Amino acid sequence: PQPPPPPSPPPSAPPSPPPNDCLRYAQGAGSSFVQCTGDTFCWPPPCRRSRHMRLVDLRGQPLRSAVFDGVDMTGASLDGADLRGCTMYGTHLAGASLRGALLASANLQGANLQGANFSGAELTETDFTGAVLTDVDFSRALMRRAKIFSVQHGARAIFDGADLRDAQVTDNEMPNSSWVGTELHAVAMEDTGLQGARIEQADLSGARFVDVRMQGALLLSTSLEGINLNGPANLSYITVSNSSFRDAFLPGALLVGAHAPGIDFSGAYLQLAEFRGAHLEGGSFRKAQITDANFDWAYLDSTDFTLAVGRAKASWFGIRGSPTGLLVA
């Protein structure tokens, strides 16, 4: 019999990519990487080579006030880098890691940050106007006075444990985003979509939410005492548990079909608010302003309306259960 053929040699490892020549521009504070965009010509013609900084490793680098405008840095590693005051206008940072990086006062306008990781980063006064924030992780980031404007792609962004005190959040779409343990004291949020978002153990005291859309959101163990929800806010079909709207300002708010049993609305301003079909059993509206509010078909068993203002002008058609304090002299 013929001997078996010798085993095939193992496949050789693919050649290592040449070092990225853009790294030579990393010269510390004030470095500019703007030449790392577009194509460069090579020999023999018509050879062209795309210039980029994809997958580069700049972890811990001192790059304060560096310029990265328009550079493709997809998948780059920037953990712990000092990028304070840098500009990343239109920079591609999809899938990049910036954990613990310093980006205070950085400009990320129009940047593509999809799937990037900013957990624990320092983002005070950072500008995210027009950036792509889909699936971005801002967990535990310091984002005081940050600017989040005109973000049309912000689904599933994570702000768990982040500090956004005094931040400005305007004209955004961030459905199904997560805000667990987020510090939102005195935040100004306007014309922002938070449909299906999860807000849990967050501090929204003194916050101002104008024309915010939170349909189907989860609001758990969160204080909204004194919050300004003007606009009106759309909270239809929201689920609220172990939270308080005491003394909140909610004129014309939409809470149609809301699931909010046992919730405290005492002292709240609820003129023209819509509670049609909402579950409000065991809640409190003591001393609330409910003139022209609509409670049609709402579940109000043991709900307390004692001393509520405007009871006679609210609508109570088809209510379910036995509320207290509804008799008007």
LINVEN-V243999 format. One record per residue. N is the residue number from 1. RES is the residue in one letter. PSI is psi in radians with two decimals (none if undefined). NEAR is the number of other ideal C-beta (glycine too) atoms within 12 Angstrom. D_FIRST is the distance of its C-alpha to the first C-alpha in Angstrom with 2 decimals. Layout:
# LINVEN-V243999
n: <N/N>
res: <RES/RES>
psi: <PSI/PSI>
near: <NEAR/NEAR>
d_first: <D_FIRST/D_FIRST>
This chain:
# LINVEN-V243999
n: <1/2/3/4/5/6/7/8/9/10/11/12/13/14/15/16/17/18/19/20/21/22/23/24/25/26/27/28/29/30/31/32/33/34/35/36/37/38/39/40/41/42/43/44/45/46/47/48/49/50/51/52/53/54/55/56/57/58/59/60/61/62/63/64/65/66/67/68/69/70/71/72/73/74/75/76/77/78/79/80/81/82/83/84/85/86/87/88/89/90/91/92/93/94/95/96/97/98/99/100/101/102/103/104/105/106/107/108/109/110/111/112/113/114/115/116/117/118/119/120/121/122/123/124/125/126/127/128/129/130/131/132/133/134/135/136/137/138/139/140/141/142/143/144/145/146/147/148/149/150/151/152/153/154/155/156/157/158/159/160/161/162/163/164/165/166/167/168/169/170/171/172/173/174/175/176/177/178/179/180/181/182/183/184/185/186/187/188/189/190/191/192/193/194/195/196/197/198/199/200/201/202/203/204/205/206/207/208/209/210/211/212/213/214/215/216/217/218/219/220/221/222/223/224/225/226/227/228/229/230/231/232/233/234/235/236/237/238/239/240/241/242/243/244/245/246/247/248/249/250/251/252/253/254/255/256/257/258/259/260/261/262/263/264/265/266/267/268/269/270/271/272/273/274/275/276/277/278/279/280/281/282/283/284/285/286/287/288/289/290/291/292/293/294/295/296/297/298/299/300/301/302/303/304/305/306/307/308/309/310/311/312/313/314/315/316/317/318/319/320/321/322/323/324/325/326/327/328/329>
res: <P/Q/P/P/P/P/P/S/P/P/P/S/A/P/P/S/P/P/P/N/D/C/L/R/Y/A/Q/G/A/G/S/S/F/V/Q/C/T/G/D/T/F/C/W/P/P/P/C/R/R/S/R/H/M/R/L/V/D/L/R/G/Q/P/L/R/S/A/V/F/D/G/V/D/M/T/G/A/S/L/D/G/A/D/L/R/G/C/T/M/Y/G/T/H/L/A/G/A/S/L/R/G/A/L/L/A/S/A/N/L/Q/G/A/N/L/Q/G/A/N/F/S/G/A/E/L/T/E/T/D/F/T/G/A/V/L/T/D/V/D/F/S/R/A/L/M/R/R/A/K/I/F/S/V/Q/H/G/A/R/A/I/F/D/G/A/D/L/R/D/A/Q/V/T/D/N/E/M/P/N/S/S/W/V/G/T/E/L/H/A/V/A/M/E/D/T/G/L/Q/G/A/R/I/E/Q/A/D/L/S/G/A/R/F/V/D/V/R/M/Q/G/A/L/L/L/S/T/S/L/E/G/I/N/L/N/G/P/A/N/L/S/Y/I/T/V/S/N/S/S/F/R/D/A/F/L/P/G/A/L/L/V/G/A/H/A/P/G/I/D/F/S/G/A/Y/L/Q/L/A/E/F/R/G/A/H/L/E/G/G/S/F/R/K/A/Q/I/T/D/A/N/F/D/W/A/Y/L/D/S/T/D/F/T/L/A/V/G/R/A/K/A/S/W/F/G/I/R/G/S/P/T/G/L/L/V/A>
psi: <2.59/2.42/2.60/2.59/2.61/2.60/2.56/2.49/2.60/2.57/2.47/2.60/2.51/2.57/2.51/2.45/2.59/2.63/2.52/2.03/-0.20/-0.33/-0.31/-0.25/-0.11/1.58/0.56/-2.72/2.41/0.13/2.57/2.26/0.32/-0.32/-0.08/0.72/2.77/-2.79/2.64/2.55/2.57/3.09/2.43/2.71/2.68/0.74/2.34/2.50/2.22/2.35/2.28/3.05/0.62/2.36/0.27/2.71/1.86/0.53/2.26/0.12/2.46/1.65/0.71/2.35/0.37/2.78/2.07/0.32/2.18/0.05/2.47/1.85/0.58/2.24/0.22/2.71/1.99/0.40/2.27/0.07/2.61/1.76/0.45/2.30/0.13/2.83/2.26/0.81/2.04/0.25/2.50/1.90/0.46/2.26/0.12/2.75/2.08/0.67/2.21/0.19/2.71/1.95/0.50/2.36/0.35/2.72/1.88/0.56/2.27/0.15/2.56/1.84/0.32/2.16/0.11/2.72/1.90/0.41/2.29/0.13/2.76/1.90/0.54/2.21/0.37/2.52/2.00/0.41/2.18/0.14/2.77/2.04/0.29/2.18/0.32/2.49/1.90/0.41/2.27/0.28/2.60/1.90/0.56/2.37/0.37/2.72/2.01/1.58/2.52/0.68/1.89/-0.15/1.55/0.40/2.43/0.32/2.52/2.11/0.41/2.19/0.07/2.72/1.84/0.48/2.31/0.28/2.78/2.07/1.81/2.37/1.00/2.79/1.89/1.04/2.62/0.44/2.87/2.30/1.00/2.11/0.39/2.44/1.87/0.41/2.22/0.32/2.55/1.92/2.21/2.42/0.94/2.36/2.05/0.64/2.29/0.17/2.77/2.00/1.94/2.32/0.66/2.73/1.87/0.27/2.30/0.10/2.78/1.93/1.96/2.18/0.88/2.39/1.95/0.60/2.31/0.21/2.86/2.19/1.78/2.28/0.85/2.43/2.14/0.44/2.20/0.14/2.55/1.86/1.04/3.00/-1.04/2.79/2.47/1.81/0.46/2.38/0.40/2.65/2.11/2.28/2.36/0.74/2.94/2.35/0.45/2.27/0.36/2.75/1.81/0.94/2.24/0.23/2.51/1.93/0.65/2.24/0.25/2.56/1.66/0.92/2.46/0.21/2.50/1.94/0.31/2.38/0.03/2.68/1.90/0.45/2.30/0.17/2.64/1.98/0.41/2.22/0.19/2.61/1.87/0.37/2.36/0.12/3.12/2.25/0.49/2.25/0.27/2.71/1.88/0.42/2.24/0.27/2.72/2.00/0.34/2.32/0.26/2.72/1.93/0.45/2.18/0.29/2.36/2.05/0.37/2.25/0.26/2.43/2.29/0.32/-0.66/-0.36/-0.03/2.85/2.29/0.42/2.24/0.40/2.62/2.42/-3.05/1.64/2.86/2.66/0.32/-0.32/2.25/2.23/none>
near: <3/4/5/7/6/6/6/8/6/6/6/8/6/6/6/8/12/10/12/26/19/33/23/15/26/31/18/16/19/20/30/24/36/22/21/34/26/16/15/16/13/14/9/7/8/9/11/13/19/18/26/29/39/25/24/34/22/35/22/19/30/23/39/24/25/39/30/44/26/27/38/32/44/24/24/40/27/41/25/24/38/31/46/26/26/41/32/43/26/26/42/33/45/27/26/42/32/46/26/26/42/33/46/27/23/44/32/46/26/27/40/33/44/26/26/42/31/44/27/26/39/32/43/26/26/42/32/45/28/26/41/33/42/27/25/43/31/45/27/26/39/32/43/25/23/41/32/43/29/26/40/22/28/36/26/26/44/32/43/29/26/40/32/40/27/24/38/33/44/28/25/37/30/43/27/25/40/33/43/27/24/38/32/42/25/25/39/31/42/27/27/41/33/43/27/26/41/33/41/28/24/37/31/39/25/23/39/31/40/29/26/43/33/42/26/25/40/33/42/26/22/37/30/42/26/25/41/32/40/26/27/29/42/32/45/28/27/40/30/35/24/19/36/29/43/27/26/41/32/41/26/26/43/32/43/28/25/41/30/41/25/23/40/29/46/29/26/37/34/45/25/25/44/33/47/29/26/40/32/41/25/22/42/31/44/25/24/41/30/44/21/22/40/30/41/21/22/38/29/37/19/21/38/28/37/21/22/38/26/26/30/17/19/33/23/27/14/15/27/22/23/17/31/22/25/25/14/16/7>
d_first: <0.00/3.79/6.42/9.02/11.96/14.94/17.62/20.42/23.59/26.40/28.93/31.84/35.16/37.56/40.20/43.39/46.27/48.95/51.96/54.61/57.28/59.90/59.86/61.90/64.81/64.91/67.96/69.57/72.60/73.43/70.00/69.41/66.06/67.46/65.58/62.29/62.60/61.62/59.44/59.46/58.53/55.80/54.45/53.49/55.56/55.41/53.62/55.23/54.44/55.86/57.88/57.71/57.61/55.07/53.54/55.64/56.47/60.23/60.60/63.87/64.92/68.70/69.12/72.62/74.14/70.94/70.50/67.33/68.84/66.31/63.28/59.95/59.16/56.86/55.13/57.00/57.62/61.34/61.80/64.95/65.81/69.51/70.07/73.75/75.64/72.58/72.32/69.27/70.84/68.15/65.37/61.99/61.17/59.08/56.94/58.48/59.32/62.89/63.25/66.34/67.06/70.69/71.75/75.49/77.37/74.17/74.12/71.17/72.86/70.46/67.40/64.24/63.60/61.41/59.48/60.84/61.59/65.12/65.31/67.91/68.83/72.40/73.54/77.32/79.01/75.68/75.89/73.26/75.19/72.96/69.74/66.73/66.57/64.06/62.14/63.70/64.06/67.51/67.39/69.98/70.84/74.41/75.66/79.43/81.29/78.06/78.39/76.12/77.49/76.17/72.70/71.43/67.87/68.13/66.38/65.05/66.44/66.78/70.05/69.69/71.87/72.91/76.49/77.99/81.64/83.85/80.91/81.56/79.24/80.35/79.04/75.50/72.94/71.02/70.04/68.13/68.77/69.09/72.20/71.78/74.17/75.17/78.49/80.34/83.91/86.15/83.26/84.41/82.09/83.11/81.61/78.25/75.80/74.43/73.39/71.21/71.56/71.52/74.53/74.64/76.75/77.89/81.34/83.00/86.55/88.74/86.04/87.01/84.79/86.18/84.63/81.47/79.16/77.56/76.85/74.57/74.39/74.23/77.14/76.72/78.85/80.40/83.98/85.53/89.07/91.28/88.49/89.65/87.63/89.70/88.48/88.15/84.96/82.60/81.37/80.76/78.44/78.04/77.29/79.59/79.45/81.40/82.86/86.40/88.24/91.55/93.98/91.34/92.47/90.76/93.12/91.62/88.28/85.95/84.66/84.13/81.94/81.53/80.39/82.73/84.23/86.36/86.48/89.61/91.30/94.69/96.85/94.39/95.67/94.17/96.57/94.95/91.70/89.59/88.38/87.92/85.69/84.92/84.36/87.06/87.83/89.49/89.78/92.91/94.89/97.98/100.24/97.66/98.94/97.68/100.17/98.65/95.32/93.47/92.30/91.97/89.63/88.74/88.03/90.93/91.31/93.12/92.92/95.95/98.10/101.16/103.29/100.83/102.71/102.79/101.79/104.21/102.64/99.02/97.36/96.48/95.68/93.50/92.73/90.95/92.14/95.37/95.83/98.68/101.42/101.43/105.07/107.23/110.94>
